[in-house]
Amino acid sequence: MGNNAKLKKKVPTTETLKRPTKAPKRTSVCSFRSVLPDDAREAEILKDYIAWPETPSVPANFSLKDTTHAPHSTFTILPHNGGRSWHVGDQLEVLIQINDFNGRPKKSGGDVLFARLHNPTVRAGVVGNVLDHHNGSYTAVFSLLWEGSAQVEVILIHSSEAVTVMERVNLEQPGRIFFRSLFRFGSVSEAAICNVCLNAPLEQLCNYTDIRTGEPWYCYKPKKLKCEHRITHSFGGYKLKPMPLENKLFKIGVNMKASIRSPGPSKITILPKLKALNEAVPAYASGRVMSRPVGYYYQGAWQPLDGTTVHQFNNAAVISQCLKGKVVHMFGDSTIRQWFEYLIAKTPNLKKFDMKTPPKTGPFIALDYTKNILLTFRCHGPPIRSPMLPVSQLHFVANELDSVDGSNNTVVVIGVWAHFSTFPVEVYIRRLLSIRRAVERLLTRAPGTLVIIRTANPKRLTPPESMTTDDYYFLQRDKILRAIFKEVNVKLLQAWEMTQAHYLAHNLHPPPPIIKNMIDVILSHICPQLGI
């Protein structure tokens, strides 16, 4: 079965999809919304797959009082079928009612809601599945996976009206983030704006489209120098149009990252699993509405539900023993660099070689000669919001993968997501399909190679970031990544639920306890028999 057919099977058929919208008329030689011709059909299927439910229109003179208001919204724990007590293996259903600033029930869906069940005492947590009923009400479903107390938490990430605004901004301002390059020849220097696409005729642009992957990249031509004189790449900044009225839809604690309370109980007590429960059906897949968490925390340790046993790699000796004789290549953004830095800090014999490269982007190499360990990190190619780095180090992940020999002792770790949130989803789809093809080529020539791909994760939000690096954009791209790699022989590092289920606050760069759990999962894939 081809990838298009596999994806088509996963497209929701009952969900109300967002109203069709048209991109602004193309006035340039390039487009933010183009993909390779052979990928066009799959890209359309992916866009349908992530389509958000219908959201209210937000006219220029909209009334804030008619929009979603978390303090007026509520959730209610629904009683168990039959009225009996809750047991491990049951499903808990919670009804969420979204109201406006006047306390009136909303009549449409499209709000972005996160739900979590947790117990701080035993450091347990699991993500709930939120179902949109498209009428202002939602159902959050939780798998009950530990004994004792469990507290329901519901967070409004964004109102449906805010989603409308974010979709509009992404449509109308696809280039709202920009980059700079320095051109130099002899004593003459010039700077120019660069991006995935620039609104200018070809004769005014330097075309740096990658000849192997087809990934587009352009800079405005310098006035005095040639395109070949480009020497650096760096983040330029943001150019967002002012939205004074719409900004009221992005208030922390009111209609963004705001808690929704229950007028009644918000806790339950979970009793031991009933012996009569059908053992043939997984405990987390029973009930009317399915909750399928990928894992949960207990005693602060991540417990996957896919059959993987996660060991604890608590000291340098056991980490080094696991990595003995291994070559580990890490490609991606700063959330992958976190893992490189963690391993360097925890294993003193793994020595980072000073390559005189930029500290944020690398590339980096670390070696342990005694254990014969090689660890590398390289940032992905543009668009990447980085301090100044040489263009000689702007490498696309797909091209790097084509240079990896691969073997039973080779591990490849990839994390590409955080720098794509400001662009239309086609930019991300194009990049991931390019990487998928390279992964498939690698696994064809070296089937024993272990490939691990990191998913996105939610982060701390501030109003200015809502139009750039936002959980709504990340959520869409997380779904795209999972769909694209679903049928490929890779391991997914489930960063989204590992971050959302944890008791610590969301952060683009998860805090050390979460990173430790992530590394334990990675090392458990590499060395399933080791650990403590």
Disulfide bonds with the S-S distance in Angstrom:
Cys30-Cys197 2.10
Cys194-Cys219 1.99
Cys206-Cys227 2.00
Cys322-Cys527 2.10
